Amino acid sequence: MAAIVEPLGAARNRPFGATLLTDYLGDPLPITGATAIMEVRLYPGAAGAALASDADVTMVDVGQIGTMVDPADGVSKPLRRLRLEPSIPMEAIRDLPGQNAPEAGDPQSFSYEVLIEYADGLRDPLWLGEFIVEAGVVAP
């Protein structure tokens, strides 16, 4: 399954939370015993610990939502949906680096990835892209 590439936004004055819907063709994913993980890093492949993360993203197999012809083989297959709900506490978002560069209050850009790690240790990236952090206006 190819990862969905989309920017996500957050603000330093509130916790981050999102609902990410991943539609896919075929049999249900083997999510029993699997874990979904989200990490935010300065840039893709940055070494060391993530700047912010959710090591246990809420993951729900919504089930079949329809059928669709698979462009790879022309066969109609079940269209299924996986719902992911990553969350990161406000303190972790607030503490991301770069709050005053280039100008105080300017948004900062990081990279994120949400992946699923199956019980057998294999990993599939589900979502990735730019993680844009605004200063926020209303005090927490």
OpenMM code with the backbone's topology and positions (N, CA, C; nanometers):
from openmm import Vec3, app, unit

residues = "MET ALA ALA ILE VAL GLU PRO LEU GLY ALA ALA ARG ASN ARG PRO PHE GLY ALA THR LEU LEU THR ASP TYR LEU GLY ASP PRO LEU PRO ILE THR GLY ALA THR ALA ILE MET GLU VAL ARG LEU TYR PRO GLY ALA ALA GLY ALA ALA LEU ALA SER ASP ALA ASP VAL THR MET VAL ASP VAL GLY GLN ILE GLY THR MET VAL ASP PRO ALA ASP GLY VAL SER LYS PRO LEU ARG ARG LEU ARG LEU GLU PRO SER ILE PRO MET GLU ALA ILE ARG ASP LEU PRO GLY GLN ASN ALA PRO GLU ALA GLY ASP PRO GLN SER PHE SER TYR GLU VAL LEU ILE GLU TYR ALA ASP GLY LEU ARG ASP PRO LEU TRP LEU GLY GLU PHE ILE VAL GLU ALA GLY VAL VAL ALA PRO".split()
positions = [
    Vec3(0.0848, -0.1164, 0.0000),
    Vec3(0.0000, 0.0000, 0.0000),
    Vec3(0.0898, 0.1233, 0.0000),
    Vec3(0.0612, 0.2168, -0.0859),
    Vec3(0.1395, 0.3403, -0.0927),
    Vec3(0.0956, 0.4359, 0.0174),
    Vec3(0.1912, 0.5050, 0.0753),
    Vec3(0.1611, 0.6023, 0.1807),
    Vec3(0.0882, 0.7223, 0.1214),
    Vec3(0.0010, 0.7813, 0.2004),
    Vec3(-0.0660, 0.9057, 0.1642),
    Vec3(0.0277, 1.0190, 0.2037),
    Vec3(0.0557, 1.1087, 0.1102),
    Vec3(0.1458, 1.2211, 0.1359),
    Vec3(0.0606, 1.3470, 0.1472),
    Vec3(0.0478, 1.3990, 0.2692),
    Vec3(-0.0345, 1.5171, 0.2967),
    Vec3(0.0286, 1.5960, 0.4103),
    Vec3(0.0223, 1.7290, 0.4050),
    Vec3(0.0688, 1.8065, 0.5203),
    Vec3(-0.0319, 1.7977, 0.6347),
    Vec3(0.0185, 1.8060, 0.7566),
    Vec3(-0.0653, 1.8153, 0.8759),
    Vec3(-0.0265, 1.9421, 0.9497),
    Vec3(-0.1219, 2.0012, 1.0204),
    Vec3(-0.0954, 2.1240, 1.0942),
    Vec3(-0.1208, 2.1087, 1.2422),
    Vec3(-0.0452, 2.1841, 1.3201),
    Vec3(-0.0601, 2.1858, 1.4656),
    Vec3(-0.0324, 2.3277, 1.5131),
    Vec3(-0.0619, 2.3533, 1.6399),
    Vec3(-0.0323, 2.4835, 1.7003),
    Vec3(0.0272, 2.4608, 1.8382),
    Vec3(0.1181, 2.5478, 1.8760),
    Vec3(0.1902, 2.5332, 2.0030),
    Vec3(0.1007, 2.5546, 2.1255),
    Vec3(-0.0182, 2.6094, 2.1066),
    Vec3(-0.1049, 2.6405, 2.2204),
    Vec3(-0.2149, 2.5369, 2.2444),
    Vec3(-0.2044, 2.4205, 2.1803),
    Vec3(-0.3049, 2.3155, 2.2035),
    Vec3(-0.2473, 2.1796, 2.1641),
    Vec3(-0.3078, 2.0732, 2.2164),
    Vec3(-0.2623, 1.9393, 2.1772),
    Vec3(-0.2902, 1.9150, 2.0288),
    Vec3(-0.2119, 1.8287, 1.9688),
    Vec3(-0.2363, 1.7886, 1.8306),
    Vec3(-0.3242, 1.6643, 1.8300),
    Vec3(-0.4219, 1.6643, 1.7435),
    Vec3(-0.5053, 1.5471, 1.7224),
    Vec3(-0.5611, 1.5520, 1.5813),
    Vec3(-0.5727, 1.4372, 1.5191),
    Vec3(-0.6248, 1.4313, 1.3827),
    Vec3(-0.6936, 1.2975, 1.3614),
    Vec3(-0.7838, 1.2944, 1.2644),
    Vec3(-0.8432, 1.1696, 1.2187),
    Vec3(-0.7967, 1.1493, 1.0754),
    Vec3(-0.7214, 1.0423, 1.0536),
    Vec3(-0.6655, 1.0119, 0.9225),
    Vec3(-0.7350, 0.8876, 0.8684),
    Vec3(-0.7997, 0.9011, 0.7540),
    Vec3(-0.8716, 0.7892, 0.6932),
    Vec3(-0.7889, 0.7315, 0.5795),
    Vec3(-0.7631, 0.6021, 0.5878),
    Vec3(-0.6826, 0.5326, 0.4880),
    Vec3(-0.7700, 0.4278, 0.4207),
    Vec3(-0.8012, 0.4485, 0.2933),
    Vec3(-0.8807, 0.3528, 0.2172),
    Vec3(-0.7864, 0.2620, 0.1387),
    Vec3(-0.8214, 0.1344, 0.1325),
    Vec3(-0.7366, 0.0384, 0.0609),
    Vec3(-0.8224, -0.0732, 0.0030),
    Vec3(-0.7688, -0.1399, -0.0983),
    Vec3(-0.8388, -0.2490, -0.1664),
    Vec3(-0.7964, -0.3841, -0.1120),
    Vec3(-0.8920, -0.4773, -0.1063),
    Vec3(-0.8580, -0.6156, -0.0758),
    Vec3(-0.8997, -0.6616, 0.0615),
    Vec3(-0.8265, -0.7600, 0.1102),
    Vec3(-0.8558, -0.8215, 0.2392),
    Vec3(-0.8230, -0.7264, 0.3539),
    Vec3(-0.8836, -0.7492, 0.4719),
    Vec3(-0.8519, -0.6651, 0.5878),
    Vec3(-0.7034, -0.6732, 0.6231),
    Vec3(-0.6491, -0.5613, 0.6678),
    Vec3(-0.5110, -0.5607, 0.7159),
    Vec3(-0.5025, -0.6427, 0.8444),
    Vec3(-0.3918, -0.7101, 0.8672),
    Vec3(-0.3763, -0.7909, 0.9892),
    Vec3(-0.3386, -0.7021, 1.1085),
    Vec3(-0.4383, -0.6286, 1.1616),
    Vec3(-0.4058, -0.5332, 1.2681),
    Vec3(-0.4083, -0.5938, 1.4081),
    Vec3(-0.4526, -0.7184, 1.4220),
    Vec3(-0.4474, -0.7822, 1.5534),
    Vec3(-0.3011, -0.7940, 1.5946),
    Vec3(-0.2671, -0.7357, 1.7077),
    Vec3(-0.1290, -0.7366, 1.7551),
    Vec3(-0.0412, -0.6314, 1.6907),
    Vec3(-0.0979, -0.5502, 1.6011),
    Vec3(-0.0212, -0.4446, 1.5341),
    Vec3(-0.0271, -0.3154, 1.6149),
    Vec3(0.0672, -0.2274, 1.5886),
    Vec3(0.0730, -0.0964, 1.6532),
    Vec3(0.0922, 0.0095, 1.5458),
    Vec3(0.0209, 0.1207, 1.5579),
    Vec3(0.0437, 0.2352, 1.4700),
    Vec3(0.1250, 0.3384, 1.5478),
    Vec3(0.2215, 0.3987, 1.4805),
    Vec3(0.3164, 0.4903, 1.5426),
    Vec3(0.3218, 0.6182, 1.4599),
    Vec3(0.3284, 0.7336, 1.5266),
    Vec3(0.3520, 0.8613, 1.4585),
    Vec3(0.4766, 0.9237, 1.5176),
    Vec3(0.5654, 0.9722, 1.4313),
    Vec3(0.6831, 1.0455, 1.4761),
    Vec3(0.6943, 1.1756, 1.3989),
    Vec3(0.7379, 1.2810, 1.4696),
    Vec3(0.7682, 1.4104, 1.4098),
    Vec3(0.9183, 1.4311, 1.4256),
    Vec3(0.9846, 1.4621, 1.3148),
    Vec3(1.1292, 1.4844, 1.3156),
    Vec3(1.1600, 1.6154, 1.2436),
    Vec3(1.2815, 1.6649, 1.2651),
    Vec3(1.3232, 1.7895, 1.2015),
    Vec3(1.3181, 1.7767, 1.0494),
    Vec3(1.3582, 1.6626, 0.9986),
    Vec3(1.3539, 1.6333, 0.8554),
    Vec3(1.3502, 1.4812, 0.8397),
    Vec3(1.3082, 1.4297, 0.7222),
    Vec3(1.3031, 1.2844, 0.7039),
    Vec3(1.4410, 1.2214, 0.7262),
    Vec3(1.4445, 1.1155, 0.8031),
    Vec3(1.5696, 1.0451, 0.8284),
    Vec3(1.6570, 1.1058, 0.9359),
    Vec3(1.6084, 1.2101, 1.0046),
    Vec3(1.6882, 1.2723, 1.1108),
    Vec3(1.7215, 1.1685, 1.2174),
    Vec3(1.8485, 1.1649, 1.2558),
    Vec3(1.8952, 1.0658, 1.3536),
    Vec3(1.8447, 1.0982, 1.4937),
    Vec3(1.8499, 0.9986, 1.5801),
    Vec3(1.8139, 1.0177, 1.7202),
    Vec3(1.6656, 1.0023, 1.7445),
    Vec3(1.6268, 1.0411, 1.8644),
    Vec3(1.4865, 1.0298, 1.9047),
    Vec3(1.4003, 1.1297, 1.8279),
    Vec3(1.2734, 1.0932, 1.8091),
    Vec3(1.1778, 1.1842, 1.7462),
    Vec3(1.1603, 1.3076, 1.8340),
    Vec3(1.1286, 1.4214, 1.7727),
    Vec3(1.1023, 1.5443, 1.8472),
    Vec3(0.9698, 1.5351, 1.9220),
    Vec3(0.8739, 1.4660, 1.8632),
    Vec3(0.7428, 1.4422, 1.9250),
    Vec3(0.6892, 1.3132, 1.8644),
    Vec3(0.6069, 1.2420, 1.9415),
    Vec3(0.5581, 1.1146, 1.8886),
    Vec3(0.4323, 1.0682, 1.9604),
    Vec3(0.3655, 0.9743, 1.8967),
    Vec3(0.2568, 0.8972, 1.9562),
    Vec3(0.2907, 0.7516, 1.9263),
    Vec3(0.3344, 0.6791, 2.0279),
    Vec3(0.3807, 0.5409, 2.0098),
    Vec3(0.2661, 0.4407, 2.0039),
    Vec3(0.1428, 0.4869, 2.0253),
    Vec3(0.0276, 0.3963, 2.0231),
    Vec3(-0.0933, 0.4693, 1.9646),
    Vec3(-0.0848, 0.5000, 1.8360),
    Vec3(-0.1925, 0.5708, 1.7665),
    Vec3(-0.3185, 0.4850, 1.7691),
    Vec3(-0.4321, 0.5467, 1.8029),
    Vec3(-0.5599, 0.4758, 1.7976),
    Vec3(-0.5860, 0.4337, 1.6534),
    Vec3(-0.6189, 0.3059, 1.6353),
    Vec3(-0.6352, 0.2485, 1.5021),
    Vec3(-0.7623, 0.1635, 1.5020),
    Vec3(-0.8529, 0.1919, 1.4073),
    Vec3(-0.9798, 0.1196, 1.3988),
    Vec3(-1.0016, 0.0726, 1.2555),
    Vec3(-1.0281, -0.0565, 1.2390),
    Vec3(-1.0663, -0.1099, 1.1087),
    Vec3(-1.2148, -0.0819, 1.0917),
    Vec3(-1.2476, 0.0166, 1.0102),
    Vec3(-1.3868, 0.0557, 0.9884),
    Vec3(-1.4612, -0.0534, 0.9118),
    Vec3(-1.3904, -0.1282, 0.8295),
    Vec3(-1.4515, -0.2355, 0.7519),
    Vec3(-1.4693, -0.1969, 0.6068),
    Vec3(-1.5500, -0.2757, 0.5372),
    Vec3(-1.5721, -0.2523, 0.3956),
    Vec3(-1.6661, -0.1347, 0.3778),
    Vec3(-1.6271, -0.0421, 0.2892),
    Vec3(-1.7096, 0.0763, 0.2634),
    Vec3(-1.7627, 0.0777, 0.1201),
    Vec3(-1.7305, -0.0260, 0.0442),
    Vec3(-1.7759, -0.0346, -0.0942),
    Vec3(-1.6901, -0.1328, -0.1712),
    Vec3(-1.6981, -0.1223, -0.3039),
    Vec3(-1.6117, -0.2020, -0.3909),
    Vec3(-1.5511, -0.1086, -0.4943),
    Vec3(-1.4394, -0.1522, -0.5513),
    Vec3(-1.3714, -0.0703, -0.6510),
    Vec3(-1.2909, -0.1625, -0.7419),
    Vec3(-1.2802, -0.1239, -0.8665),
    Vec3(-1.1991, -0.2009, -0.9603),
    Vec3(-1.0525, -0.1685, -0.9342),
    Vec3(-0.9745, -0.2721, -0.9108),
    Vec3(-0.8310, -0.2566, -0.8873),
    Vec3(-0.7644, -0.2237, -1.0205),
    Vec3(-0.7019, -0.1061, -1.0336),
    Vec3(-0.6406, -0.0699, -1.1615),
    Vec3(-0.5261, -0.1637, -1.2014),
    Vec3(-0.4692, -0.2347, -1.1048),
    Vec3(-0.3569, -0.3244, -1.1342),
    Vec3(-0.4004, -0.4478, -1.2126),
    Vec3(-0.5226, -0.4983, -1.1839),
    Vec3(-0.5646, -0.6217, -1.2509),
    Vec3(-0.7059, -0.6163, -1.3096),
    Vec3(-0.7752, -0.5028, -1.2942),
    Vec3(-0.9084, -0.4880, -1.3507),
    Vec3(-1.0176, -0.5651, -1.2796),
    Vec3(-0.9882, -0.6191, -1.1603),
    Vec3(-1.0840, -0.6996, -1.0844),
    Vec3(-1.1482, -0.6139, -0.9753),
    Vec3(-1.2807, -0.6290, -0.9587),
    Vec3(-1.3515, -0.5582, -0.8523),
    Vec3(-1.3156, -0.6204, -0.7172),
    Vec3(-1.2778, -0.5348, -0.6226),
    Vec3(-1.2354, -0.5819, -0.4903),
    Vec3(-1.3026, -0.4983, -0.3820),
    Vec3(-1.3076, -0.5522, -0.2589),
    Vec3(-1.3620, -0.4737, -0.1485),
    Vec3(-1.2769, -0.3493, -0.1235),
    Vec3(-1.3442, -0.2370, -0.1035),
    Vec3(-1.2774, -0.1132, -0.0632),
    Vec3(-1.2968, -0.1008, 0.0871),
    Vec3(-1.1880, -0.0989, 0.1606),
    Vec3(-1.1921, -0.0991, 0.3067),
    Vec3(-1.1345, 0.0315, 0.3594),
    Vec3(-1.1607, 0.0596, 0.4871),
    Vec3(-1.1115, 0.1834, 0.5488),
    Vec3(-1.0493, 0.1533, 0.6841),
    Vec3(-0.9349, 0.2167, 0.7074),
    Vec3(-0.8663, 0.2142, 0.8362),
    Vec3(-0.8657, 0.3570, 0.8893),
    Vec3(-0.9133, 0.3754, 1.0126),
    Vec3(-0.9149, 0.5086, 1.0751),
    Vec3(-0.8014, 0.5157, 1.1772),
    Vec3(-0.7183, 0.6188, 1.1654),
    Vec3(-0.6070, 0.6423, 1.2574),
    Vec3(-0.6311, 0.7743, 1.3288),
    Vec3(-0.6055, 0.7774, 1.4590),
    Vec3(-0.6278, 0.8992, 1.5376),
    Vec3(-0.5037, 0.9294, 1.6216),
    Vec3(-0.3990, 0.9850, 1.5579),
    Vec3(-0.2794, 1.0197, 1.6346),
    Vec3(-0.3046, 1.1406, 1.7237),
    Vec3(-0.2331, 1.1451, 1.8350),
    Vec3(-0.2418, 1.2612, 1.9241),
    Vec3(-0.1049, 1.2846, 1.9871),
    Vec3(-0.0739, 1.4117, 2.0077),
    Vec3(0.0518, 1.4521, 2.0715),
    Vec3(0.0167, 1.5609, 2.1720),
    Vec3(0.0648, 1.5491, 2.2965),
    Vec3(0.0314, 1.6486, 2.3985),
    Vec3(0.0814, 1.7888, 2.3626),
    Vec3(0.0106, 1.8888, 2.4134),
    Vec3(0.0466, 2.0275, 2.3877),
    Vec3(0.1907, 2.0565, 2.4285),
    Vec3(0.2362, 2.0000, 2.5395),
    Vec3(0.3720, 2.0276, 2.5872),
    Vec3(0.4764, 1.9846, 2.4839),
    Vec3(0.4534, 1.8721, 2.4186),
    Vec3(0.5482, 1.8241, 2.3170),
    Vec3(0.5456, 1.9134, 2.1931),
    Vec3(0.4275, 1.9613, 2.1547),
    Vec3(0.4171, 2.0525, 2.0402),
    Vec3(0.4806, 2.1865, 2.0757),
    Vec3(0.4507, 2.2364, 2.1933),
    Vec3(0.5057, 2.3651, 2.2379),
    Vec3(0.6582, 2.3632, 2.2399),
    Vec3(0.7170, 2.2486, 2.2763),
    Vec3(0.8618, 2.2391, 2.2918),
    Vec3(0.9367, 2.2070, 2.1627),
    Vec3(0.8675, 2.1961, 2.0505),
    Vec3(0.9381, 2.1741, 1.9243),
    Vec3(1.0309, 2.2924, 1.8977),
    Vec3(1.1480, 2.2702, 1.8378),
    Vec3(1.2452, 2.3786, 1.8193),
    Vec3(1.2000, 2.4828, 1.7180),
    Vec3(1.2653, 2.5998, 1.7238),
    Vec3(1.2506, 2.7002, 1.6198),
    Vec3(1.1398, 2.7995, 1.6360),
    Vec3(1.0919, 2.8205, 1.7573),
    Vec3(0.9769, 2.9090, 1.7752),
    Vec3(1.0054, 3.0524, 1.7319),
    Vec3(1.1291, 3.0956, 1.7350),
    Vec3(1.1595, 3.2355, 1.7025),
    Vec3(1.2421, 3.2504, 1.5754),
    Vec3(1.2373, 3.1544, 1.4866),
    Vec3(1.3146, 3.1656, 1.3638),
    Vec3(1.2268, 3.1278, 1.2452),
    Vec3(1.2311, 3.1943, 1.1328),
    Vec3(1.3133, 3.3124, 1.1090),
    Vec3(1.2623, 3.4373, 1.1810),
    Vec3(1.1323, 3.4488, 1.2033),
    Vec3(1.0751, 3.5606, 1.2792),
    Vec3(0.9882, 3.5037, 1.3900),
    Vec3(0.9809, 3.5749, 1.5011),
    Vec3(0.8959, 3.5303, 1.6120),
    Vec3(0.7535, 3.5093, 1.5616),
    Vec3(0.6962, 3.3946, 1.5939),
    Vec3(0.5589, 3.3640, 1.5555),
    Vec3(0.5425, 3.3002, 1.4195),
    Vec3(0.6484, 3.2942, 1.3386),
    Vec3(0.6379, 3.2307, 1.2072),
    Vec3(0.6132, 3.0806, 1.2227),
    Vec3(0.5393, 3.0207, 1.1300),
    Vec3(0.5206, 2.8753, 1.1360),
    Vec3(0.6527, 2.8033, 1.1118),
    Vec3(0.6650, 2.6868, 1.1711),
    Vec3(0.7843, 2.6038, 1.1549),
    Vec3(0.7444, 2.4763, 1.0823),
    Vec3(0.8337, 2.4251, 1.0016),
    Vec3(0.8060, 2.3052, 0.9238),
    Vec3(0.8938, 2.1898, 0.9711),
    Vec3(0.8294, 2.0767, 0.9969),
    Vec3(0.8965, 1.9533, 1.0360),
    Vec3(0.8475, 1.8441, 0.9411),
    Vec3(0.8872, 1.7216, 0.9641),
    Vec3(0.8391, 1.6077, 0.8860),
    Vec3(0.7742, 1.5074, 0.9800),
    Vec3(0.6704, 1.4409, 0.9306),
    Vec3(0.6046, 1.3382, 1.0123),
    Vec3(0.5876, 1.2117, 0.9295),
    Vec3(0.5670, 1.1025, 1.0010),
    Vec3(0.5312, 0.9757, 0.9376),
    Vec3(0.4434, 0.8984, 1.0348),
    Vec3(0.3382, 0.8387, 0.9817),
    Vec3(0.2547, 0.7459, 1.0578),
    Vec3(0.2709, 0.6109, 0.9894),
    Vec3(0.3094, 0.5109, 1.0681),
    Vec3(0.3251, 0.3782, 1.0099),
    Vec3(0.2592, 0.2749, 1.0989),
    Vec3(0.2332, 0.1601, 1.0389),
    Vec3(0.1789, 0.0479, 1.1140),
    Vec3(0.2885, -0.0576, 1.1225),
    Vec3(0.3092, -0.1079, 1.2432),
    Vec3(0.4027, -0.2183, 1.2632),
    Vec3(0.3193, -0.3406, 1.2983),
    Vec3(0.3231, -0.4388, 1.2083),
    Vec3(0.2442, -0.5603, 1.2266),
    Vec3(0.3072, -0.6501, 1.3321),
    Vec3(0.2313, -0.7461, 1.3799),
    Vec3(0.2783, -0.8376, 1.4844),
    Vec3(0.4050, -0.9122, 1.4429),
    Vec3(0.4240, -0.9330, 1.3118),
    Vec3(0.5435, -1.0048, 1.2649),
    Vec3(0.6651, -0.9138, 1.2484),
    Vec3(0.6498, -0.7834, 1.2828),
    Vec3(0.7618, -0.6897, 1.2758),
    Vec3(0.7712, -0.6114, 1.1463),
    Vec3(0.6959, -0.6502, 1.0435),
    Vec3(0.6971, -0.5737, 0.9186),
    Vec3(0.6287, -0.4394, 0.9403),
    Vec3(0.6720, -0.3386, 0.8649),
    Vec3(0.6163, -0.2038, 0.8780),
    Vec3(0.5668, -0.1535, 0.7435),
    Vec3(0.4554, -0.0814, 0.7455),
    Vec3(0.4014, -0.0139, 0.6277),
    Vec3(0.3815, 0.1331, 0.6616),
    Vec3(0.4405, 0.2250, 0.5842),
    Vec3(0.4090, 0.3664, 0.6045),
    Vec3(0.2675, 0.3930, 0.5542),
    Vec3(0.1891, 0.4668, 0.6321),
    Vec3(0.0512, 0.4962, 0.5935),
    Vec3(0.0337, 0.6424, 0.5540),
    Vec3(0.0911, 0.7329, 0.6307),
    Vec3(0.0821, 0.8766, 0.6056),
    Vec3(0.2203, 0.9361, 0.6277),
    Vec3(0.2546, 1.0391, 0.5499),
    Vec3(0.3792, 1.1119, 0.5726),
    Vec3(0.3706, 1.2471, 0.5048),
    Vec3(0.4592, 1.3369, 0.5461),
    Vec3(0.4610, 1.4687, 0.4843),
    Vec3(0.5118, 1.5755, 0.5782),
    Vec3(0.4763, 1.6981, 0.5441),
    Vec3(0.5186, 1.8148, 0.6211),
    Vec3(0.4278, 1.8306, 0.7435),
    Vec3(0.4881, 1.8604, 0.8572),
    Vec3(0.4156, 1.8853, 0.9817),
    Vec3(0.4392, 2.0323, 1.0152),
    Vec3(0.3379, 2.1150, 0.9914),
    Vec3(0.3508, 2.2601, 1.0040),
    Vec3(0.2977, 2.3032, 1.1403),
    Vec3(0.3823, 2.3714, 1.2166),
    Vec3(0.3458, 2.4133, 1.3516),
    Vec3(0.3361, 2.5655, 1.3564),
    Vec3(0.2162, 2.6135, 1.3870),
    Vec3(0.1907, 2.7568, 1.4047),
    Vec3(0.2113, 2.7937, 1.5509),
    Vec3(0.2316, 2.9205, 1.5771),
    Vec3(0.2487, 2.9653, 1.7154),
    Vec3(0.1181, 2.9526, 1.7937),
    Vec3(0.0054, 2.9764, 1.7287),
    Vec3(-0.1224, 2.9809, 1.8001),
    Vec3(-0.1440, 3.1216, 1.8545),
    Vec3(-0.2676, 3.1571, 1.8803),
    Vec3(-0.2994, 3.2922, 1.9256),
    Vec3(-0.3518, 3.2922, 2.0684),
    Vec3(-0.4515, 3.2101, 2.0972),
    Vec3(-0.5139, 3.2075, 2.2293),
    Vec3(-0.4212, 3.1371, 2.3277),
    Vec3(-0.3959, 3.2011, 2.4409),
    Vec3(-0.3079, 3.1411, 2.5419),
    Vec3(-0.3704, 3.0129, 2.5964),
    Vec3(-0.2864, 2.9110, 2.6214),
    Vec3(-0.3401, 2.7852, 2.6746),
    Vec3(-0.3925, 2.8017, 2.8164),
] * unit.nanometer
topology = app.Topology()
chain = topology.addChain("A")
for resn in residues:
    res = topology.addResidue(resn, chain)
    for name in ("N", "CA", "C"):
        topology.addAtom(name, app.Element.getBySymbol(name[0]), res)
